[in-house]
Amino acid sequence: MLSVATSKHLTPIKPIPAYELVARQIQRAVHMGLLVPGDRLPAERDLAEQLGVARMTVREAIRVLAHQGQITVKRGVQGGMWIRTQEVTAGELVRLAADVDRAVDDVYKFREIVERASARLAAERAKAKDVQKLSKLCRSMQEILAAHAKHPISSHVPRFLALDSQFHTEIGSLSGNQFIADSVEQALAARYAPFGAVFRALTRDANDGHDELVEAIAAHDGARAEGIMSKHIREAHDSLRSILNRQIKANSR
């Protein structure tokens, strides 16, 4: 029998339906930029096999996500399931602004803590092939920014954000610490969960800090990598605030 002191810390287990777990996994991929607007999801049968669940479970998860406006479903021969662009109304922008000091600050403080650690450890452990992979991601991000400067199109934004998420998760993996790697993924998902839909523009400095970070990691300079990562995340935080404030002003006219 449990003692009184121990039993106070135990609460009834609430089972989570399998379809909710499927929906959450899809949402997490969207929040991390791994699935972007316009991406087509696998067919129900293929998705069920990939996730190891029944087709009815996938079907219910898709129904929920479609009802929430997160995916588009078309039936028939030319049908399929696609990730939808998330629009933000003027009212939602006002609500987001009210949440900035609490939610955004918490997310970016969390990011700074875990990603500083991931950068330092990555610098200690990274091999030449790891540095090459990070450099390639930086080049790809810069190519998107250059293309966007010449001819801005909406698809550039999710493509850049997907590469940015991959860059940061890769550094988290290079830390060699699974807790840190998982925390980096959690932080990246958290930054898009409530605020991802406000990312509609790319600034010229969106890739700033990435090359310097790769150089520090390549030089195995953990202290410098940590400092660059800290500065990079603080600037990203400030950029999010600026984007949000500009959109609020634009929608209040």
N, C-alpha and C positions, 0 to 999 in steps of 0.2 A: 504494500500500500504506500502511495506517495505521501510524504510529509506535507503538512499544511503550507510550509514555506515554498516547497517545490511546486505544488499544485497551482499556486497563484500565477505561475509563469507559463502554464499550459492552457491552451484554449482549443475548442472544438475545431476539427479540420473541416474546411469547406471545399468539397471537390469542385474542380474546374472542368466544365464540359470540354471535350476534345475539340469541338469546333471553335471555341474561344481561344484555345492554344494555337490553332491553325491561323486564325485571324490575327492574333497578336504577332505571330512570326512574320506574316506578310507586312503588317504595319511596321514592325521593327526594321525590316529591310527597306521600306520606303523612308522611314525616318533617318536611316543611315545613308540614304542616297544610293543604296545598292539596287533598288528598283526605282525608276524615275517615270514621270508622266509620259505616257505613250508606250511604255514597255508592255509587251503581251505576256500574260501568264500562261503556263502550260495548260493543256486541256485537263478537265476534272480527273480523268482516269490517270494521267501521267502525274498530276500533282498529288493525288492520293497515294500513288506508288512511291513517289519521291519522299513523302512525309510519313509513310507507313501507317496511314489511316484509311478508313472506309470512304468510298466516294460520297456517301450521304453526309459524312462529317465535313468534307471539303465543300459540298454543295451548300450546307448550312452556313459555313464560314463566309463563303462568297455572297450569300444572300445578305448577311449582316453588313459586310463591307460595301455592298452595292447600295443598301439602304442608307448607309452613312455617307454616301457620295464619294467613296474613296476609290472605287473601281467602276468601270463600265462593262456591262454584259450584253452581248448581242447573240441571239440564238440563230440557228440555221446553218447552212453550208458555209457561208462567209462569216459566221459568228466567231466569238471568242471573248476573252476577258482582258481588259487593259487597265493599267493604272491611270487614274484621272488626275488632272491638274487641280490642285486645291486653291480655290479662290477665297479671298478674305474680304468681308464686307466692311463698310465704314464703322459699323457698330462693333464688329469683332476687333478692329484695329484699336478702338478706344479701350476695349476690355484688355487687349494685349498690353497696351501702354500702362494700364493700371497694375498689371502683373510684372512689369519690367523689373522693378526694384527687388521684388521677392524671387520670382522664378528664374529670370534670366541671370541675375547675379548669382544665385545658388548654383545653377548649371555651370556657369563659367568659372566660378571658384573651384567647383569640383573638378572640372576639366584641367585647370591649372595645376592642381595638386597632383592628380594622377599622371598627367602627361609630362610634367616636369620629371617625375620619377622614371617614366618610360623612356624619355629622351636620354637621361643620364645612363641608364642601364643599356640602352641600345648602343650608345657610343662605346661602351665597354665590350660589347659582345659582337657587334656587326662585322660581317666578313665582306670581302670585295663584291661578291655577287649580290649581297643585300644592299650595298650602297648603289650599285648599278640599277637595281630595281627602283629604289627611291628616286634616283636621278631621272629615270625614264618617266616616272609619274610626274615629276616637276616639269619636264619638257612638255608632256602632254597637256598639263594645266596651262602652261605658258602659250602653247599653240592655240588653245581655245580662247584665251584672253586676247591674243593677237587677232584671231578671226572675228571675235566679238567687237573689237575696236573698229574694224573695217566695215563689218556688216552685222550689227546686233540682231540676233534672233533668239526667241524664247528657249529653244532647245539647248542653247549653250549653257544656260544656268544649271539645270539638273545634271548635265554631263560633267561640268566642272565640280559640282558638289559631290558627285559620286567618286571622282578621282581624289578629291580632298579627303573624303572619308577613308578611302583605301590607303592613302598616304599615312594618315594618322593611325589607322588600325595596324598597318604594317610595322610602324615604329613600336606600337604596343606589343606586337608579337615578338619583335626583336629583343624586347626587354628580358625575355626568357622566364618571366613570372606570369603565370596564368591568371592570378588575381588581378594584377595590374592590367594585363591584356583585356580581361573581361570588363574591368572598370572603364577602360578607354572606350570600348564599344558601347557601354551603358551611357557614358557621358555624351558620345557622339549622337546616339539615338535620342537622348534627352533634349539636345539642343534643337532638334527638328520637331519633336513631338508637339509642343504647343506653338512653336514659332516658325516652323519650316515654310509655311505658305507665304511668309513675308519676303523670302529670298527670291525676288523677281529680277534682280539686276546684278551685274558683275562690275565691281570697281577695278580700276587699273592696278590697284595694290593688292588684289585678292590673293596673289601668289607670293607676296612679299614674305620673306623669312624662311621659306621652304628651302631654297638653294643654300642659304647660310647654315641652316640646320643640317642638311645633308653633308656639307663640308665639315662641320664639327663632328658629326658621327663618323665620317670617313677618317678624321684625324684622331679618333678615339679620345676626344676632349669632352668628357662628361659634364664638367662644370659649365663650359661654354654652350654645349647643347641644351642643358637645362635652362640657362639664362635666355637663350634665343627662343626656346619653346614658351617660356613664361611671357616674354614680350609679344610673341606672335598671338597667343591666346588673348592677352589683354587688348591687343589691337583689333582682333576679331570681335571681341565683346563690344568695343566702342563702335565698330562698323555696324553691328547689328542694331545698336541703339540709334545710330544715324539713319539707317534704312527705315526703321520703324517710325521714327519721328517724321521723316520726309513723307512717308505714305500717309501718316495721320493728317499732316498739313494738306496734302493733295486731296484727300477725301473729305476734308472739312470745308473746302471752298464752295 
